[in-house]
Amino acid sequence: MSDSVKQLVARARDRVRNLSVAEVAEALETGAVTLVDLREPDEVRREGSIPEAVRAPRGMLEFWADPGSPYHREEFDPSAPTILYCASGGRSALAASTLQELGYTDVSHLDGGLTAWKADGRPVTFRPGDPS
């Protein structure tokens, strides 16, 4: 029998650092972290994003994050602290685990995602002109 997505996410959460909203907010205050929004462009348009976030739809993450990829984007550095988030934390846990496999040494995710961020009263921004 194959695994369910729920099992895959649970295993990924066991392998990565799961940060609270307060921990992510504190990391952003230092300015020494790359925050990555993994949600799809339509989600970002509907719900907004955390103001400091780099947008990288989940389907492109590995290609943009791998320095050896022709699609690599300079915002991604395997040696820099990186925090990922999605809507509720499932995709970001899976993605954080994948980035570890790509050699990222300081990668974590926002447990609860944007839903937890907003529930805590944290700001979101709508940037319709930004590339997705």
Secondary structure as UniProt FT lines:
FT   HELIX           5..15
FT   STRAND          17..19
FT   HELIX           21..30
FT   STRAND          34..37
FT   HELIX           41..47
FT   TURN            51..52
FT   STRAND          54..55
FT   HELIX           58..60
FT   HELIX           61..65
FT   TURN            67..68
FT   TURN            70..71
FT   TURN            74..75
FT   TURN            78..79
FT   STRAND          82..85
FT   HELIX           90..101
FT   TURN            102..103
FT   STRAND          107..110
FT   TURN            111..112
FT   HELIX           113..119
FT   TURN            120..121
FT   TURN            128..129
//
